[in-house]
Amino acid sequence: MAAPLTNPSAPLALLGGLSAAEFMRDYWQRKPLLVRAAIPGFNGLLDTATLRRLATQDDVQTRLIVRDGRQWALEHGPFPAKRWKTLSPEAPWTVLLQELNFHLPAAEALLRQFHFVPHARVDDVMVSHACPGGGVGPHVDSYDVFLLQGPGRRRWRISGQEDLSLRPGLPLKILKTFKPEQDWVLEPGDMLYLPPRYAHEGTALDDCQTYSIGFRAPTPQEWVAEFLMDQAEHLQLPGQYSDAGQAAAEHPGALPAVMNTYLQQQLQALTFDPAAIEDFNGRFLTEPKPHVFFLPPDEPVKPAAFRTAALRLGLHLDARTRLLFSGDHAWCNGEGFPLADDERETVVALADQRHLSAAVLGAGEAASPTRWKKTLWPMLYQWYEDGWLH
């Protein structure tokens, strides 16, 4: 097995001197954490011109939120350049760019600083750019989030309140009642961690950017429904319904209770192989979102040239690629494949680090040249052709 990517016991400045182990034990999914100067001198990842350019692109998920008194308006991008000229500080506005890590290498690098959280939980990096007074109102998120302040200042008010009812008739999920319990102003480099369903409201005090590093968690409804649909293709239930002894029907239109009982018994008898559950999870948790697509190289090099270039330059996963492993299996972008012993270390390193240096590639090939020639190089080349790897 490849060496662990991190030392869970090492103090991290990103977490205010806490180790990853301490943070995951004491705060993750439990309570908020405010870290001053989590990234000292952090002044954001993109300037206003770049942000506006990204907001014009079809492949960037963008939203514009405008507040006018108690009224809220929501627009979905892309936005033409002229839209910015119509915005006014009299009606505070916020622009949200999702999946910034897909479009900006610096955002992907920022996301990698949070590698003490399993990659299976990663969602994206979002940037919120707001004028003074801008925000999205008091709300809750269904995911864990680290709120890292870029340029400017933002005031955060948070509450562990139980009442999470929403104001009706709005395009946003804004809390009907918000009773803040803690109040901070975050400056560049400060960071606030919030667990799911923790009420919060951020208000820009200046023109500012806040970077949200989010970690998803599927709902049981989504997770189980997808699993059952996936497994339905493989179910093989023996026998056939029989109602020998059924009494003559007095009301032929009535649904026989015995049929309900029969179906209930069949469902209760269902069991699922742990290996099938693991394989589904690997495919489900690496499946790209429906709107995500990959860009294959315009003129892919031949396999021999690919190998030569990789051994000279190394390889790295596309920002959109999701790669997970467990035991003797791995999954990439919704597809599973077995791992032989002499492949495992390389794939584990690629899944953990999301890149392989030329030295690691060379050492792996030297240790098992036949396996690399027959399986690993062809697999990596196919990922390169598909745009999953560069």
C-alpha positions in Angstrom: 0.0 0.0 0.0 1.2 3.5 -0.8 2.2 5.6 2.2 -0.6 7.6 3.9 -1.0 11.1 2.4 -1.2 12.8 5.8 -0.1 12.5 9.4 -3.5 12.8 11.3 -1.7 13.8 14.5 0.3 16.7 13.0 -0.9 20.2 14.0 -2.4 22.2 11.0 -2.3 26.0 10.8 -5.4 25.6 8.6 -7.2 24.3 11.6 -5.8 26.8 14.1 -3.2 24.4 15.4 -5.6 21.4 15.8 -4.5 18.2 14.2 -6.8 16.6 11.6 -7.5 13.8 14.1 -8.6 16.3 16.7 -10.7 18.3 14.3 -12.5 15.2 12.9 -13.1 13.9 16.5 -14.3 17.1 18.2 -15.8 19.3 15.5 -16.6 17.5 12.3 -20.4 17.1 12.1 -20.6 18.3 15.7 -20.0 22.0 16.2 -18.6 25.2 14.5 -15.0 26.2 14.6 -13.6 29.7 13.9 -10.0 29.9 12.8 -8.3 33.3 12.6 -5.6 33.5 9.9 -6.2 29.9 8.7 -4.4 30.9 5.6 -2.4 34.1 6.4 -2.4 36.7 3.7 -5.0 34.9 1.7 -6.4 37.4 -0.8 -8.6 35.2 -3.0 -8.0 33.2 -6.1 -9.3 35.4 -8.8 -9.8 39.1 -9.6 -13.1 40.7 -10.5 -12.4 40.6 -14.2 -11.8 36.8 -14.2 -14.9 36.2 -12.0 -17.1 38.1 -14.5 -15.5 36.3 -17.4 -16.3 32.9 -15.8 -19.8 34.0 -15.2 -20.4 34.4 -18.9 -19.5 30.8 -19.7 -22.1 28.1 -20.4 -20.1 25.5 -18.5 -19.9 27.5 -15.2 -22.8 27.2 -12.8 -23.6 30.8 -11.7 -26.3 32.5 -9.7 -27.1 36.1 -9.0 -29.0 37.0 -5.9 -30.4 40.5 -5.3 -32.1 41.7 -2.2 -34.5 44.7 -2.2 -35.8 45.2 1.3 -37.5 41.9 2.3 -37.8 40.9 -1.4 -35.3 38.5 -3.0 -34.6 37.8 -6.6 -32.7 34.9 -8.0 -31.2 34.6 -11.6 -29.3 31.7 -13.1 -26.3 32.4 -15.4 -24.5 32.6 -17.7 -24.7 36.4 -17.5 -23.7 38.7 -20.4 -21.1 41.3 -19.6 -23.6 44.1 -19.7 -25.5 42.6 -16.7 -22.9 43.9 -14.3 -23.6 47.5 -15.4 -27.2 47.2 -14.2 -26.3 46.1 -10.6 -26.6 48.7 -7.9 -25.5 48.8 -4.3 -28.9 50.2 -3.5 -30.2 46.6 -3.9 -27.3 44.5 -2.5 -26.3 41.7 -4.7 -24.3 38.5 -4.5 -22.8 36.4 -7.4 -22.2 32.7 -6.7 -19.9 30.6 -8.9 -20.1 26.8 -8.2 -17.4 24.3 -8.9 -14.7 26.8 -9.2 -12.2 24.0 -8.7 -13.2 22.7 -12.2 -12.2 25.9 -13.9 -9.4 27.3 -11.8 -6.3 25.2 -10.9 -5.7 27.4 -7.8 -9.2 26.4 -6.5 -8.4 22.8 -7.0 -5.1 23.3 -5.1 -7.1 25.0 -2.3 -9.5 22.0 -2.1 -6.5 19.7 -1.7 -5.6 21.4 1.6 -8.7 19.7 3.1 -7.5 16.2 2.2 -8.1 15.0 5.8 -11.7 14.6 4.7 -12.4 11.5 2.5 -12.5 12.4 -1.2 -15.8 10.5 -1.3 -17.3 13.5 0.6 -15.9 16.2 -1.6 -18.4 18.5 -3.4 -16.8 21.7 -4.7 -15.3 25.1 -4.1 -17.7 27.9 -4.5 -16.9 31.6 -4.5 -19.4 34.2 -3.3 -18.7 37.7 -4.6 -20.8 40.5 -3.0 -21.1 44.2 -2.7 -21.5 45.8 0.7 -24.7 44.5 2.3 -24.8 41.5 -0.1 -25.7 38.0 1.2 -28.1 35.2 0.7 -30.1 35.6 3.9 -30.2 33.4 7.0 -30.3 29.7 5.9 -29.0 26.2 6.6 -26.9 23.9 4.4 -27.3 20.2 4.1 -23.5 19.7 3.9 -20.4 20.5 5.9 -18.7 23.7 4.8 -15.6 25.7 5.4 -16.1 29.4 4.8 -12.7 31.0 3.9 -12.6 34.8 3.7 -10.9 36.3 0.7 -10.7 40.0 -0.1 -12.9 42.3 2.0 -14.7 41.5 5.2 -17.9 39.5 5.9 -20.0 39.4 9.1 -21.2 35.9 10.1 -23.9 35.3 12.5 -24.7 31.7 13.4 -27.2 29.7 15.5 -27.8 26.2 16.6 -31.5 26.8 16.7 -33.9 23.9 16.1 -36.6 25.9 14.3 -35.5 25.7 10.6 -38.9 26.6 9.0 -38.6 28.7 5.9 -40.3 31.9 4.6 -42.8 30.9 2.0 -43.0 32.3 -1.5 -39.3 33.1 -1.9 -36.9 31.8 -4.6 -34.4 31.1 -1.9 -34.6 28.9 1.2 -34.5 31.6 3.8 -35.3 30.9 7.5 -38.5 32.4 8.8 -37.0 33.0 12.2 -33.3 33.5 12.9 -31.9 33.9 16.4 -28.2 34.4 16.2 -26.1 33.1 19.1 -22.6 34.0 17.9 -21.4 36.9 15.8 -18.0 37.4 14.1 -16.4 39.6 11.4 -14.0 37.5 9.2 -11.1 39.2 7.5 -8.9 37.9 4.7 -7.5 34.4 5.6 -10.0 33.8 8.4 -12.1 30.7 8.2 -15.3 29.4 9.8 -16.3 25.7 9.7 -20.0 24.8 10.0 -21.6 21.4 10.3 -24.8 20.6 8.4 -28.1 22.2 9.3 -26.4 24.9 11.4 -28.2 28.2 10.8 -26.0 31.0 9.5 -26.1 34.4 7.7 -23.2 36.1 6.0 -23.3 39.8 5.2 -20.6 41.6 3.2 -19.2 44.6 4.9 -17.1 45.6 1.9 -16.8 44.4 -1.7 -15.7 40.9 -0.7 -15.2 37.3 -1.7 -15.9 34.2 0.4 -14.7 30.8 -0.7 -17.0 27.9 0.4 -15.3 24.5 0.5 -18.3 22.1 0.6 -18.5 18.4 1.4 -21.6 16.6 0.3 -23.6 13.9 2.0 -26.4 12.0 0.0 -29.8 11.8 1.7 -31.0 8.4 2.6 -33.8 8.8 0.1 -31.4 9.5 -2.7 -28.9 6.9 -1.7 -31.2 4.0 -1.1 -33.4 4.7 -4.1 -30.4 4.7 -6.4 -29.1 1.5 -4.8 -32.5 -0.3 -5.3 -32.7 0.8 -8.9 -29.2 -0.4 -9.5 -29.8 -3.7 -7.9 -33.2 -4.3 -9.6 -31.3 -5.3 -12.7 -29.6 -8.1 -10.8 -32.4 -9.5 -8.6 -33.3 -13.1 -9.2 -36.2 -14.1 -6.9 -37.2 -17.8 -7.3 -40.7 -19.2 -7.4 -44.1 -17.6 -8.4 -47.0 -16.3 -6.4 -49.4 -19.0 -5.4 -52.8 -18.6 -3.7 -53.8 -22.3 -3.4 -56.7 -22.3 -0.9 -57.9 -18.9 -1.8 -61.6 -18.7 -0.9 -64.2 -17.8 -3.5 -64.3 -14.1 -3.8 -67.4 -12.3 -2.6 -66.1 -9.0 -3.7 -63.8 -9.7 -6.7 -62.8 -6.0 -6.9 -61.2 -6.1 -3.4 -57.4 -6.4 -3.1 -56.6 -9.7 -1.2 -54.7 -9.0 2.0 -52.7 -12.2 1.3 -51.1 -10.6 -1.7 -49.9 -7.7 0.5 -48.5 -10.2 3.0 -46.8 -12.1 0.3 -45.0 -9.0 -1.1 -44.0 -7.9 2.4 -42.5 -11.3 3.1 -40.5 -11.2 -0.2 -39.1 -7.7 0.6 -38.2 -8.8 4.2 -36.3 -11.8 2.8 -34.1 -9.6 0.6 -30.5 -9.5 1.5 -27.6 -7.8 -0.3 -24.1 -8.9 -0.7 -21.6 -6.5 1.1 -19.5 -6.7 -2.0 -22.4 -5.5 -4.1 -23.0 -2.6 -1.7 -19.4 -1.6 -1.8 -19.3 -1.7 -5.6 -22.5 0.4 -5.8 -21.0 3.0 -3.4 -17.8 3.1 -5.5 -19.8 3.7 -8.7 -22.4 6.0 -7.1 -19.9 8.2 -5.2 -17.6 8.7 -8.3 -20.4 9.2 -10.8 -20.0 12.8 -12.2 -22.9 15.1 -11.8 -25.3 15.1 -14.9 -24.0 18.5 -16.1 -20.3 17.6 -15.9 -18.5 16.7 -19.1 -14.9 16.0 -19.9 -12.8 17.5 -22.7 -10.7 14.9 -24.6 -7.5 16.2 -26.1 -8.0 17.7 -29.6 -5.2 15.6 -31.1 -4.3 12.7 -28.7 -0.9 11.4 -29.0 -0.3 7.7 -29.7 0.1 5.3 -26.8 3.9 5.0 -27.1 4.2 8.8 -27.1 1.8 9.0 -24.1 4.0 6.7 -22.1 7.1 8.6 -23.0 5.5 11.9 -22.0 4.1 10.5 -18.8 7.5 9.2 -17.8 9.0 12.6 -18.4 6.2 14.9 -17.1 4.0 12.8 -14.8 0.2 12.5 -14.8 -2.6 14.3 -13.0 -6.3 13.6 -12.8 -8.7 16.1 -14.4 -10.3 18.3 -11.7 -13.7 16.7 -12.6 -12.5 13.1 -12.2 -13.5 11.2 -9.0 -11.3 8.2 -8.1 -11.8 6.0 -5.1 -10.4 2.6 -4.0 -11.2 -0.1 -1.4 -9.5 -3.4 -1.0 -8.8 -4.9 -4.4 -11.2 -2.6 -6.3 -11.2 0.9 -7.5 -13.8 3.2 -9.2 -13.3 6.1 -11.5 -16.1 8.3 -12.8 -18.7 5.7 -12.1 -16.8 2.8 -13.5 -15.3 0.0 -11.4 -12.3 -2.2 -12.0 -10.3 -4.8 -10.1 -6.9 -4.1 -8.7 -4.0 -6.6 -8.9 -1.5 -6.5 -6.1 1.2 -4.9 -8.3 -1.3 -2.2 -9.5 -2.6 -1.3 -6.1 0.1 1.0 -4.9 0.0 3.1 -8.1 -3.7 3.5 -8.1 -3.9 4.3 -4.4 -1.3 7.0 -4.8 -3.2 8.5 -7.7 -6.5 8.4 -5.8 -4.9 10.0 -2.7 -2.7 12.6 -4.4 -4.6 13.0 -7.7 -1.3 13.0 -9.5 1.7 10.7 -10.2 5.2 12.1 -10.6 7.4 10.8 -13.4 9.6 9.1 -10.7 6.6 7.2 -9.2 5.5 6.1 -12.7 9.0 4.9 -13.6 9.4 3.0 -10.3 6.0 1.4 -10.7 6.7 0.2 -14.3 10.2 -1.1 -13.3 8.7 -3.2 -10.5 6.1 -4.9 -12.8 6.8 -4.1 -16.5 4.5 -6.9 -17.8 1.5 -5.8 -15.7 2.1 -2.2 -16.7 2.3 -3.0 -20.4 -0.8 -5.2 -20.4 -3.2 -3.3 -18.0 -2.0 -0.1 -16.4 -0.6 1.8 -19.4 -3.7 0.9 -21.5 -6.0 2.0 -18.7 -4.2 5.3 -18.1 -4.1 6.0 -21.9 -7.9 5.4 -22.1 -8.4 7.9 -19.3 -6.2 10.3 -21.2 -8.2 9.9 -24.4 -11.5 10.4 -22.4 -10.2 13.6 -20.8 -10.2 12.0 -17.3 -6.4 12.4 -16.9 -3.8 14.7 -18.4 
